Amino acid sequence: MTSPTDPRIERTRQHVLACARELLLAEGAEAVTFSALARQARVSRNTLYRHWATPEQLLVDLTLEYYVMRVDDNESMTVPEFLHGLRGNLSTAETASILTALIARGQRDESTSEALQYLAGRRKEALAAITGPLSDAQFAALVGPLFYQAFVARGRLDDAFVDELISLTTPG
């Protein structure tokens, strides 16, 4: 019998997550079904169910792994550096695919909604390490326009946009 820390289990899990990421980028979130993923990863559906009860849980794990490793120690950053870094992250195809899928599924799946809240909390903590304590409204005022531009307006999200945002939100 293998333990949860068995390297074979972790290798399989990482392999499946990598295949899920590829499938998500190539075909979108709706294509990430256990049947398609089992084919792509060359594992049985039972293997997938041993790791994740639902495709939503797999997507949550995929997202958490992707984002948690990208929230660095931000204490030495400035607010403009933080916002430019977030802009860069939001501009990737992987981020767009994952967040769009999570936002859609978060409306009907509690674990997905909790993952989104966790990710927002991590970003808020990272920014607060730079600025000091932030209310939800202050945090939303700083990062909300980036998410709006990336996922709602689907407009220009470049350094010039961030610089303009900084000029609008910086007193003085």
C-alpha positions as CSV (number, residue, x, y, z in Angstrom):
1,M,0.0,0.0,0.0
2,T,1.3,3.5,-0.9
3,S,1.1,6.5,1.4
4,P,-0.1,9.9,0.4
5,T,3.5,11.1,0.3
6,D,4.6,8.3,-2.0
7,P,6.7,9.8,-4.8
8,R,4.8,7.8,-7.4
9,I,1.5,9.4,-6.3
10,E,3.0,12.8,-6.5
11,R,4.5,12.2,-9.9
12,T,1.2,10.9,-11.3
13,R,-0.6,13.9,-9.8
14,Q,1.9,16.4,-11.3
15,H,1.7,14.6,-14.7
16,V,-2.1,14.8,-14.7
17,L,-2.0,18.5,-13.7
18,A,0.4,19.2,-16.5
19,C,-1.8,17.4,-19.0
20,A,-4.9,19.3,-17.7
21,R,-3.0,22.6,-18.2
22,E,-2.2,21.6,-21.8
23,L,-5.8,20.6,-22.4
24,L,-7.1,23.7,-20.9
25,L,-4.9,26.0,-23.0
26,A,-5.5,24.0,-26.2
27,E,-9.3,23.5,-25.9
28,G,-10.7,25.5,-23.0
29,A,-12.1,24.6,-19.6
30,E,-15.1,22.7,-21.0
31,A,-12.7,20.2,-22.6
32,V,-11.2,19.3,-19.3
33,T,-13.3,16.3,-18.6
34,F,-12.1,13.2,-16.8
35,S,-12.6,11.2,-20.0
36,A,-10.5,13.6,-22.1
37,L,-7.9,14.0,-19.4
38,A,-7.5,10.3,-18.8
39,R,-6.8,9.9,-22.6
40,Q,-4.4,12.8,-22.6
41,A,-2.5,11.7,-19.4
42,R,-2.8,8.0,-20.3
43,V,-4.2,7.1,-16.9
44,S,-7.5,5.5,-15.9
45,R,-10.5,7.6,-14.9
46,N,-10.3,5.7,-11.5
47,T,-6.8,7.2,-11.1
48,L,-8.3,10.7,-11.6
49,Y,-11.1,10.0,-9.1
50,R,-8.5,8.9,-6.5
51,H,-7.0,12.4,-6.7
52,W,-10.1,14.5,-7.4
53,A,-13.7,13.8,-6.8
54,T,-14.8,16.2,-9.5
55,P,-13.3,18.1,-12.5
56,E,-14.0,21.3,-10.5
57,Q,-11.6,20.1,-7.8
58,L,-9.0,19.3,-10.3
59,L,-9.3,22.8,-11.8
60,V,-9.1,24.3,-8.3
61,D,-5.8,22.3,-7.6
62,L,-4.5,23.3,-11.0
63,T,-5.2,27.0,-10.3
64,L,-3.8,26.9,-6.7
65,E,-0.6,25.3,-7.9
66,Y,-0.2,27.8,-10.7
67,Y,-0.9,30.9,-8.6
68,V,0.5,30.0,-5.2
69,M,4.0,29.5,-6.7
70,R,3.7,32.9,-8.4
71,V,2.9,35.0,-5.3
72,D,6.5,35.9,-4.3
73,D,7.8,37.7,-1.3
74,N,6.6,41.2,-2.3
75,E,7.9,43.2,0.7
76,S,10.7,44.6,-1.3
77,M,8.5,45.6,-4.2
78,T,6.8,48.9,-4.8
79,V,3.1,49.3,-5.7
80,P,3.9,50.0,-9.3
81,E,6.1,46.9,-9.5
82,F,3.4,44.8,-7.9
83,L,0.8,46.1,-10.4
84,H,3.1,45.7,-13.4
85,G,3.8,42.1,-12.2
86,L,0.1,41.4,-11.9
87,R,-0.5,42.9,-15.3
88,G,2.1,40.5,-16.8
89,N,0.5,37.6,-15.1
90,L,-3.0,38.5,-16.3
91,S,-1.8,38.9,-19.8
92,T,-0.8,35.3,-20.2
93,A,-3.1,32.8,-22.1
94,E,-2.8,30.3,-19.2
95,T,-4.0,32.9,-16.6
96,A,-6.9,33.9,-18.9
97,S,-8.0,30.3,-19.4
98,I,-7.7,29.3,-15.8
99,L,-9.3,32.4,-14.3
100,T,-12.2,32.5,-16.8
101,A,-13.0,28.9,-16.1
102,L,-12.8,29.4,-12.3
103,I,-15.0,32.5,-12.3
104,A,-17.6,30.7,-14.4
105,R,-17.5,27.6,-12.2
106,G,-17.3,29.6,-9.0
107,Q,-20.9,30.6,-9.5
108,R,-22.1,27.0,-9.0
109,D,-19.4,25.2,-7.1
110,E,-18.5,26.2,-3.5
111,S,-14.9,24.8,-3.6
112,T,-14.2,26.8,-6.7
113,S,-15.6,29.9,-5.1
114,E,-13.5,29.3,-2.0
115,A,-10.4,28.9,-4.2
116,L,-11.1,32.3,-5.8
117,Q,-11.5,33.8,-2.4
118,Y,-8.2,32.3,-1.3
119,L,-6.4,33.6,-4.3
120,A,-7.8,37.1,-3.8
121,G,-6.8,36.9,-0.2
122,R,-3.2,35.9,-1.1
123,R,-2.9,38.8,-3.6
124,K,-4.3,41.2,-1.0
125,E,-1.8,40.0,1.6
126,A,1.0,40.4,-0.9
127,L,0.0,44.0,-1.7
128,A,-0.6,44.8,2.0
129,A,3.0,43.7,2.7
130,I,4.0,46.7,0.5
131,T,1.3,49.2,1.5
132,G,0.3,48.3,5.0
133,P,-3.2,47.1,5.9
134,L,-5.8,47.5,3.1
135,S,-9.6,47.4,3.2
136,D,-11.3,45.3,0.6
137,A,-12.4,48.5,-1.2
138,Q,-8.8,49.8,-1.3
139,F,-7.5,46.5,-2.7
140,A,-10.3,46.4,-5.3
141,A,-9.6,50.0,-6.3
142,L,-6.0,49.1,-7.1
143,V,-6.2,45.7,-8.7
144,G,-9.9,45.7,-9.9
145,P,-9.2,47.8,-13.0
146,L,-6.6,45.3,-14.2
147,F,-9.1,42.4,-13.9
148,Y,-11.8,44.4,-15.5
149,Q,-9.6,45.3,-18.4
150,A,-8.3,41.8,-18.8
151,F,-11.6,39.8,-18.4
152,V,-14.5,42.1,-19.0
153,A,-13.5,44.9,-21.4
154,R,-10.9,42.7,-23.1
155,G,-9.0,45.8,-23.8
156,R,-5.5,47.1,-23.8
157,L,-3.6,45.7,-20.8
158,D,0.0,46.9,-21.1
159,D,2.5,48.9,-19.1
160,A,0.9,52.2,-20.3
161,F,-2.4,51.1,-18.9
162,V,-0.8,50.3,-15.5
163,D,1.1,53.6,-15.5
164,E,-2.1,55.5,-16.1
165,L,-3.9,53.5,-13.4
166,I,-1.1,54.3,-11.0
167,S,-1.3,58.1,-11.8
168,L,-5.1,58.0,-11.1
169,T,-4.8,56.2,-7.8
170,T,-1.7,57.8,-6.4
171,P,-2.3,61.0,-4.3
172,G,-0.5,64.1,-5.2
